[in-house]
Amino acid sequence: MLQMIGAFAEFERSLIRQRTGEGLQRARAKGRVSGRKPKLSAEQRAHALEQLRAGKPQSELATLLSVDRATIYRLAKELEPAK
């Protein structure tokens, strides 16, 4: 009996997972973007990259833009040449 209940639970879980995947695909097809919104707008991002190239300290830039230092570090990583 317990084995049958386990089999039904496993089957139900696979159905839920399949439906969730299909729903996400439909949402993407409609142009919906999932996930968190970016902290910096495109203009702020361009400004931050410009300031980083000019040599402004990353911690100052983070304070100026009211974001965490890790956000600026990720931007700085984009400036590094690919290895």
N, CA and C of each residue as an Amber inpcrd file, in Angstrom:
protein
   249
   0.8260000  -1.2050000   0.0000000   0.0000000   0.0000000   0.0000000
   0.8670000   1.2630000   0.0000000   1.8800000   1.2680000   0.8580000
   2.7540000   2.4520000   0.9150000   3.5040000   2.6520000  -0.3920000
   3.8470000   1.5770000  -1.0320000   4.5480000   1.6770000  -2.3110000
   3.6400000   2.3160000  -3.3680000   2.3710000   1.9900000  -3.3670000
   1.4150000   2.5810000  -4.3100000   1.2410000   4.0720000  -4.0460000
   1.1400000   4.4500000  -2.7710000   1.0030000   5.8640000  -2.4160000
   2.2400000   6.6280000  -2.8760000   3.4200000   6.0450000  -2.6710000
   4.6610000   6.6740000  -3.1180000   4.7070000   6.8380000  -4.6230000
   4.2360000   5.8540000  -5.3460000   4.2170000   5.9210000  -6.8090000
   3.2800000   7.0300000  -7.2870000   2.1030000   7.1410000  -6.6530000
   1.1730000   8.2110000  -7.0180000   1.7630000   9.5890000  -6.7160000
   2.4210000   9.7180000  -5.5930000   3.0340000  11.0030000  -5.2210000
   4.1210000  11.3800000  -6.2240000   4.9140000  10.4160000  -6.6170000
   5.9820000  10.6670000  -7.5890000   5.3910000  11.0730000  -8.9370000
   4.3180000  10.4050000  -9.3550000   3.6570000  10.7290000 -10.6190000
   3.0730000  12.1410000 -10.5720000   2.4160000  12.4670000  -9.4630000
   1.8240000  13.7930000  -9.3130000   2.8990000  14.8760000  -9.3480000
   4.0180000  14.6290000  -8.6960000   5.1150000  15.5980000  -8.6800000
   5.6560000  15.8330000 -10.0830000   5.7730000  14.7670000 -10.8720000
   6.2750000  14.9270000 -12.2420000   5.2930000  15.7280000 -13.0920000
   3.9850000  15.5350000 -12.8640000   2.9820000  16.3290000 -13.5870000
   3.0830000  17.8110000 -13.2310000   3.2560000  18.0950000 -11.9430000
   3.3870000  19.4860000 -11.5000000   4.6070000  20.1270000 -12.1440000
   5.6960000  19.3990000 -12.1580000   6.9300000  19.9320000 -12.7380000
   6.7610000  20.1940000 -14.2330000   6.1050000  19.2900000 -14.9260000
   5.8750000  19.4430000 -16.3590000   4.9930000  20.6670000 -16.6340000
   3.9180000  20.8230000 -15.8770000   3.0130000  21.9650000 -16.0680000
   3.7110000  23.2840000 -15.7590000   4.5480000  23.2940000 -14.7470000
   5.2820000  24.5070000 -14.4030000   6.2140000  24.9010000 -15.5440000
   6.9190000  23.9340000 -16.0930000   7.8150000  24.2080000 -17.2230000
   7.0720000  24.7450000 -18.4280000   5.9190000  24.1680000 -18.7190000
   5.1120000  24.6370000 -19.8440000   4.6190000  26.0570000 -19.6100000
   4.2090000  26.3500000 -18.3860000   3.7580000  27.7010000 -18.0570000
   4.8700000  28.7230000 -18.2110000   6.0760000  28.3750000 -17.7910000
   7.2160000  29.2840000 -17.9420000   7.5400000  29.5170000 -19.4150000
   7.4560000  28.4740000 -20.2220000   7.7030000  28.6220000 -21.6640000
   6.6730000  29.5420000 -22.3060000   5.4020000  29.3870000 -21.9320000
   4.3560000  30.2650000 -22.4750000   4.5850000  31.7080000 -22.0630000
   4.9930000  31.9200000 -20.8200000   5.2500000  33.2830000 -20.3430000
   6.4110000  33.9100000 -21.1060000   7.4760000  33.1360000 -21.3380000
   8.6220000  33.6520000 -22.1030000   8.2150000  33.9800000 -23.5320000
   7.3530000  33.1530000 -24.1220000   6.8870000  33.3890000 -25.4940000
   6.0910000  34.6860000 -25.5870000   5.4120000  35.0430000 -24.4960000
   4.6500000  36.2950000 -24.4580000   5.5430000  37.5020000 -24.1530000
   6.8120000  37.2290000 -23.8500000   7.7390000  38.3270000 -23.5950000
   7.9040000  38.6840000 -22.1330000   7.3560000  37.8960000 -21.2520000
   7.5120000  38.1680000 -19.8230000   8.8770000  37.6890000 -19.3570000
   9.4980000  38.4960000 -18.5190000  10.8240000  38.1620000 -18.0100000
  10.6840000  37.8100000 -16.5400000  11.2500000  36.6830000 -16.1620000
  11.1780000  36.3010000 -14.7560000  12.4340000  36.7730000 -14.0450000
  12.3890000  36.7320000 -12.7520000  13.5510000  37.1180000 -11.9600000
  13.4480000  38.5360000 -11.4270000  14.4580000  38.9080000 -10.7250000
  14.5000000  40.2100000 -10.0850000  14.8360000  41.3070000 -11.0880000
  14.2610000  42.4880000 -10.8830000  14.5650000  43.6190000 -11.7450000
  15.9810000  44.1070000 -11.4480000  16.6910000  44.5860000 -12.4760000
  18.0490000  45.0770000 -12.2520000  18.0730000  46.2780000 -11.3140000
  19.1070000  46.3490000 -10.4920000  19.2430000  47.4760000  -9.5680000
  19.5300000  48.7710000 -10.3110000  20.3390000  48.6770000 -11.3750000
  20.7520000  49.8630000 -12.1130000  20.0350000  49.9330000 -13.4540000
  19.6100000  51.1480000 -13.8140000  19.0170000  51.3350000 -15.1340000
  20.1430000  51.3080000 -16.1680000  19.7780000  51.3300000 -17.4210000
  20.7870000  51.3010000 -18.4900000  21.6880000  52.5330000 -18.4190000
  21.0980000  53.6810000 -18.1010000  21.8840000  54.9160000 -18.0030000
  22.8460000  54.8540000 -16.8220000  22.3650000  54.3670000 -15.6770000
  23.2180000  54.2510000 -14.4950000  24.3470000  53.2640000 -14.7440000
  24.0260000  52.1910000 -15.4270000  25.0340000  51.1720000 -15.7270000
  26.1290000  51.7480000 -16.6190000  25.7260000  52.4890000 -17.6660000
  26.6920000  53.1090000 -18.5750000  27.5570000  54.1180000 -17.8200000
  26.9190000  54.8900000 -16.9500000  27.6520000  55.8770000 -16.1450000
  28.6510000  55.1780000 -15.2260000  28.2400000  54.0940000 -14.6030000
  29.1170000  53.3620000 -13.6920000  30.3160000  52.7870000 -14.4420000
  30.0830000  52.2210000 -15.6150000  31.1850000  51.6750000 -16.4070000
  32.1590000  52.7740000 -16.8250000  31.6060000  53.9170000 -17.1820000
  32.4430000  55.0620000 -17.5630000  33.3130000  55.5100000 -16.3850000
  32.7020000  55.5810000 -15.2040000  33.4360000  55.9950000 -14.0040000
  34.5020000  54.9710000 -13.6240000  34.2000000  53.6920000 -13.7970000
  35.1830000  52.6520000 -13.4950000  36.3800000  52.7450000 -14.4360000
  36.1070000  53.0110000 -15.7060000  37.2040000  53.1650000 -16.6720000
  38.0690000  54.3690000 -16.3250000  37.4360000  55.4090000 -15.7550000
  38.1610000  56.6250000 -15.3860000  38.9740000  56.4320000 -14.1060000
  38.7480000  55.3190000 -13.4050000  39.5440000  55.0320000 -12.2110000
  38.8820000  55.3730000 -10.8900000  37.6040000  55.6420000 -10.9030000
  36.9000000  55.9490000  -9.6540000  36.8460000  54.6910000  -8.7820000
  37.0940000  54.8280000  -7.4840000  37.0470000  53.6570000  -6.5880000
  35.6540000  53.0090000  -6.5820000  35.6540000  51.6960000  -6.5410000
  34.3960000  50.9570000  -6.6130000  33.5030000  51.2200000  -5.4170000
  34.0850000  51.3630000  -4.2380000  33.2660000  51.6020000  -3.0460000
  32.5880000  52.9760000  -3.1080000  33.2920000  53.9790000  -3.6330000
  32.6900000  55.3120000  -3.7870000  31.5350000  55.2660000  -4.7770000
  31.7590000  54.5580000  -5.8600000  30.7360000  54.4440000  -6.8950000
  29.4950000  53.7330000  -6.3610000  29.6980000  52.7210000  -5.5380000
  28.5760000  51.9960000  -4.9360000  27.7660000  52.9250000  -4.0390000
  28.4590000  53.7380000  -3.2440000  27.7720000  54.6930000  -2.3720000
  27.0120000  55.7190000  -3.1980000  27.6410000  56.2190000  -4.2500000
  27.0220000  57.2230000  -5.1140000  25.7340000  56.7170000  -5.7540000
  25.7460000  55.4430000  -6.1880000  24.5820000  54.8750000  -6.8730000
  23.6110000  54.1640000  -5.9280000  23.9330000  54.1410000  -4.6340000
  23.0880000  53.5040000  -3.6140000  22.8590000  52.0170000  -3.8970000
  23.9430000  51.3310000  -4.2260000  23.8850000  49.8850000  -4.4270000
  24.9870000  49.2450000  -3.6000000  24.9150000  47.9350000  -3.4770000
  25.9360000  47.2130000  -2.7420000  27.2270000  47.1690000  -3.5620000
  28.3530000  47.0240000  -2.8770000  29.6370000  46.9690000  -3.5760000
  29.7010000  45.7850000  -4.5310000  29.0450000  44.6980000  -4.1840000
  29.0650000  43.5160000  -5.0470000  28.4780000  43.8160000  -6.4290000
  27.4990000  44.6920000  -6.4990000  26.9150000  45.0820000  -7.7800000
  27.9670000  45.7560000  -8.6510000  28.7440000  46.6310000  -8.0510000
  29.7930000  47.3410000  -8.7840000  30.9190000  46.3780000  -9.1510000
  31.2490000  45.4520000  -8.2590000  32.2950000  44.4740000  -8.5620000
  31.9030000  43.6270000  -9.7640000  30.6270000  43.2680000  -9.8660000
  30.1740000  42.4880000 -11.0240000  30.3000000  43.3110000 -12.3050000
  30.0120000  44.6030000 -12.2260000  30.1910000  45.4640000 -13.3820000
  31.6700000  45.5560000 -13.7710000  32.5250000  45.6780000 -12.7690000
  33.9650000  45.7930000 -13.0240000  34.4920000  44.5290000 -13.6780000
  33.9120000  43.3940000 -13.3250000  34.3430000  42.1240000 -13.8910000
  34.1040000  42.1030000 -15.4070000  33.0770000  42.7980000 -15.8570000
  32.7750000  42.8620000 -17.2930000  33.8570000  43.6150000 -18.0620000
  34.5340000  44.5320000 -17.3850000  35.5740000  45.3160000 -18.0400000
  36.8540000  44.5230000 -18.2510000  37.0490000  43.4860000 -17.4330000
  38.2610000  42.6800000 -17.5390000  38.2330000  41.8880000 -18.8410000
  39.3860000  41.7670000 -19.4870000  39.4190000  40.9820000 -20.7330000
  39.1860000  39.5030000 -20.4420000  38.5650000  38.8250000 -21.3870000
  38.2710000  37.3920000 -21.2220000  39.5630000  36.5970000 -21.1990000
  39.6090000  35.6040000 -20.3370000  40.8230000  34.7910000 -20.2060000
  40.6920000  33.5230000 -21.0040000
